[in-house]
Amino acid sequence: MGCADQAAELFLTDSPSRAQEIAVMLCCQNKERQNAENAILKQAFDVLQKEYDPQEDRMIVLWGDNWHHGVIGIVSSRISDRYGCPTVLISLDGDVGKGSGRSVNGFNLFEALEHSSAFLEKFGGHALAAGLTITRENLPAFKESICAYAKENISEEDLMPVVNVDCLISPDDISLEAIRELAVLEPYGMGNREPIFAMRELTVEDITPISSDRHLKMSLIKGGRRFTAMLFGTGSGGCPVVQGDMVDAAFSLEINHFRGRQNIQLMLKDIRLSDCELEKDHYFLSCYSNFINGQELTDSQVNMLYPDRADLVAVWRHIISRAQGGKLTAPYNTLSRRISYESRRMINIGKLFVCLDVFSESCLLSYHFKNGLLHIRMRPFKGKADITKSVVLATLRHRKQQNASDQAI
């Protein structure tokens, strides 16, 4: 008996003991499915951490032996959501593989498979989702063909995730009654999209990982009101904000029923730093740029940039604990905020770049900054680095001393 049949029997049976038995079986099967899903996802992320280049790659194609065929579509969707590009996963059983793919708006996955059909046994689907069958020997050629097609037909703009917001609202607009009234628009689906709302400048009070850090529960505050918000499919490592940040959020509205109580819940579709946070980042980057270019800095600006030993340790520990294959790629403003939050140190983006310069001088790492992303690569090093001889730190110290001398005069 399949899961669908068991679920039907669960709702139809008059026997409490039989209902309990079926519920236990379904829970066990669901747990097995989740374990299989997480195992495939971990293998995929391990490969992508080493091989995926966000500046060059337009599509992801991965395969593995004996991957659970029933969940690769779900995993494809999660990877596509995480990386923002079309994804095809293929489960191999002997010399034959069966695959499932998910796409992004603007890229027709079915047409892409049609373009590379010479390497496929069969395929089917539509613009946003498709399945395929392929032999093991054709996998490399198929990947090369479809990835080349994607590179020609997907622009960087196509890979930028877009959330269509219907209405900008304030805390006073949100109530249980208002959410109930929205129910007249249901059912939602193709041609009748669920309404998406947005609110600006909420403060992140708390972030709590749930379901083994596969999802996040947030507490957001604005106008004296506290909202519970859920961010599904993103763990704490992929969260773009930290506690204390001012954020803008896009969400749908739901009523959460728990132990006889009804509570408002924001189902997050996207969350980003508010303009006031971005303006602070711009200021810190400007201070860093002025320092690098030899321009004058105020005493306050020097202090904001100058890292003490604890700051340097915090940045270094964060990098080495998260670098995989000797590499770490992260949004620069997210990285500085995450280090600040975890270490309880004030590591603004300008100070972060100073720390990276110090480590680069000591031949511990190299880095470059492109399209809002920091790409850090660890360098082989034996022994203990002496960062006390850093020219960058010495220059900042001289600036502090010079400013103090000028003030004394």
N, C-alpha and C positions, 0 to 999 in steps of 0.2 A: 504494500500500500504506500503510495506516495505522500509527500507532505500535504499536498492540496486535499487529498482524500481524508487524511488524518484530521486536518483542520476542519473539514466539513463535518466529520463524525463528532468532533469535539463539541461543536455547536448544536448538533442534532440529538446526541445521546441523552437518554433519560437516567442513565446510571452515573451517579457521582464518582464511584470508584473507577469506572471506565474513563470518565472525563479526566480524572486525576492521572491515570496511567498515560493517556494520550498527551496531556500537557507536559508530563515529565519527558516523554519521548521527543516531543517537539523542541523542548528547551535544550535537550542534549544534542539534537541535530543542529539547532541553531548555534550552539556553542562550538560544535565541530566546524561549522561553516565559517564562523568568525575566526577561529584559529587558523583555518586554511587561508582565509583572506589575508590575515595579518602576516602569515609566513611568506606568502607570495609578495606582499607589499614590501616587507623587509628586504627580501632578495632583490626586488626591483630597485629600491632606494639605494642599496649598497652598490649596485652597478651604476646607477645614474650619478651618484656622488663622484664616481671616478671618471665617467665617460661623457656625461651630458654637459654641453657648452651652451648656456642660455643665450649667448650672443650670436651663435652660429646655427644651432640646430633648430629646425622648424617642426620636427615630428619625432616621436618616440616609438621604436619598435623593439620589443623584447620577447624572448622565448625561454622556456625552461621545461625540463623533463617532469612529467607527471604532475604538473600544476592542476589543481582542481578545476575542471572545465566549467563547473557550475558557478564559480565565483570570479573568473577572470574578467567578465564584463564589468562587475562591480569595481574590481581593482583598476581596470582601465579607466573607469570614470573618475576614481579618486586620484589617479596619477595625472589625468588630464586636467582636473580641477587644480591640483597642486602646482603643476608646471605651466598651465595655460596653453597647452598645445595638443594637437591630435595624438592619440595613443592607441597602439595595437599590441595586445598581449597574445602570445601563442603557447598553448599547452601541447607538448610533444608526448606521444605515446608510440614508442618505437620509431619508425621512419615517417610517421604521419603526424601533422600538427593541426589542431583546430584553434582558431583565433577569434578574438572579439575586440572590436575597436570602438572608441568614442571620439568624437570630433568637437570642434569649437565653431561658433557662428562665423560664417564667411568661408568655410572650407568644406567642400562636399566630399565626404569620405568615400561614398559609393563611387564617385567619378575617379577618385584617386586609385581605388582598387581596380577599377576598370582599366585605367592606364597601365597598371602593372599585372594585368590578368594573365599574361603569358607565363608567369611564375606560379599561378594558383591553379588548384584542381577545381575549385568552385568558390563562389562568393555570393553574398546577397546583403540587402539592407537598404539604408537610405542615407541622406546627407549627414546625419549626426551620429548614426550607429550602424554597425555592420558586422557580419561574421564571415569567416573564410576557412577553407581547408587547403593545406599546403604540405608538400613533402619536405623532409629535413634538408635535403640537398639544395633545395631552391631558396632556403631562408636568406643567406647572404645577398643573393642577387635581388630578391624581393625587397629586402630592406634598403639596399642601395637605390633601387628604382623608385620606390614610393617616397623615400626621403628626398631624393633629387626633385621629384614632382612637387613635393610640399615646399621645398625651398624656392621653387619658381612661382608658386601660386599662393604663398602666404607672406604677407608683409609683416613688419614689426607691429604695425597698428592692429592687424588682425589678431595678434597674440595678446593684445592688451585686454584683460577681462573688463567687460562692460556690464554695469547694473543699471537697468532702466528704472528710475525712480518716478513714481506717480505724483507724489505730493510731499512737500517739506512741512513738517508739523512741529508743534511745541508740546511740552509735557501735559498742558491742560487739555489737549485734544485727545489724549489717550484715557479711555475708561473701559470698564467691563461692558457697559451698555453699548458703547460705540463699536466694540469688537463684535458683539452679538449682531448688531445691525449689518455689519459687513457680510454676515453669513448669507444674506439674500443673493449675493453674487456667486455663491457656490453652485455647482462644483467647478473647481478650477482645472485647467488643462490646456491643451493646444487650442488656441483661438480665444481662450478666456483666462488670461494670466492672472495669478494671484496678485493683488495690489501690493506695491512696495512703497514704503514710506522712508523718510530720512529725517534725522535730527542732527543738528550741529552742536559742537562744543559741550559734549558730555564729559564728565570726569570718570576715569576708570578707578573705581574704589577697590575692586578685588578681582582676581582671575583664579579660577579653580579648575584644574584638570579633572576630567571624569572619564569613566569607561577606559581605564588603563591609558589615560592621556591621549585618547583618540579624538576627544571633543573637549570643549571648554565651556565653563559656566562663568559668566561675568556679572559683576554688580556695577551698574552705571548710574551716575547721579547728575541731575540737572534741575534747577529751579526748586530745590528742596525736596525733589522726589527721587526715589531710588527704584531702578528697574532691574529685573533679572533678565539677562540676555544669554542666548545659547548660540555658540559657534560650532557647527558640526563639521567633521572632517578635517579639523585642524588641531594639532596638539600644541603644548606649550612651546615646543621648539620652533614652530612655524608661525606663532602669533606675532603680528606686526606691531603690537603695542604692549606696554607694561603698566603696572600699577602707578597711578598718579598722572598719567598722560591725559591731555585734553584731546578728544577724538570726535570725528563725525561718523555716524553709523547709518547704514541702510538696512531695513528689516521689514519682515512681515509681522503681523500681530496674531497672537494666539492666547487662549485661556487655558492655563494649566490647572487640571483638576487633581488635587492631592489631599487625601484624607478628609474628604468632605469640604475642602476649601477651594475657592477659585481665585487664581492669581494671574495677573497680566504677565505675559512673557514675550520678549522681543526675540524673534528668530532671525539672527543676523545673516545678511547676504553679503555684506562687506563692511569693513571697519578700517578707518585710516586716521592718521594724525590730522588734527585741525590746523588751520592756517597759522594760528598763533604759535603752535609748536614748530611748524616749518620755518616761520620767521626767526625763531630762536636758533634753529640749525643754521640758517643763512648767516646770521650774525656771527656765530662761532666759526663758521667756515671763512667768513671775511677776515676775522682776526687771524686765523691760521694763515690765510693767503698773504695778509700784510706782513706777518712775521717771516714767512719764507722769502718774500720779495724785499726784505730789509727795510720795510717802512716802520715808522714810529708806532709804538703801542703804549697805551696808558698802563699804569701800575695794575689796575683792575684786570685789564685784558691779559697782561703777562701772567697774573695769578690764575686766570681761567685756563690758560694753556699749559702752565707748568705742572708736570706730573711728579708727585713724590713717589717714594719707593712702593708704598702700598697701592698706588694707582697703577704703576707698571706691573706689579705682581698680579693685580686683578685682571688686567688686559691679557697678560701672557697666559695665565691659567685658563681663561675662557677660551682662548684660541686653541691651545694645545689639547684641551679636553673635547673640542668639537671638530677639529680638523680630521678629515677622513682621507686616507691616501695622501696625507701631507698637504691637503688643500681645504680652504674654507671660503665659501662665497656667501655673502649676506648683504642685504640693504644696509648702507652705511648708518642711517639714522636708527634703524632697528638694532644694529649691533651695539652702538654706543649706549642706547637706552637699556638694552638687556644686561650689559656688563654693569651699568650703574645700579640697576635694580638688584641683581644677584649679589653684588659685592657691597652694596650700600655705600658706594663711592660716587662722587660727582664727576662722571666721565662724559663730558660733552663731546660733540663730534670733533671739534678742534683739538682737544686734548688727546682724543683717540688717535688722530693722525700724527700728533707729536710722538706718542708712544710707539706707533708703527715705524716712524722714522728712526727712533732710537734703536729698535730691534733690527731694522734694516742696516743701520750703520754697523751693528755688531755681527752682521752676516747670519742672523738667526732666521730671517725670513725676507721675502720680497713681496711687494703688493702693487696693484694698480687699481685705479678707480675709473669705472666706465658705466654710463647710463644708470647712475644711482646705486650701482653694486660695487662692493669691495671684493676684489679677488686676491686672496692671501695664499701664498705658497711657502711652506716651511722649507728651510735649507738644511742640508746635512751639517751637523756641527758636533765636534768632539770637545770635551772639556767644559769649562765654565766661562761664559762670556762676561767681560768686564764692561758694563754699561756706564761706569762712572767716568769713562773717558769720552763719552758721547759729545760730539761737537754741538749737536742740537741742544742738549741740556745745558752745556756750557754757555751757549749763546743766550738762552733764556735767562740763565742766572746773571749774566752780564747785563742784560736789559733791566732786570730787577734792581741790581746794584746801581746802575746808571740812573734809573728813575729815582731811587732813594737819594742819591747824591744831588740830583737836580732839585729835589724838594727841600733838601737841607740848605741849599744855597738860597 
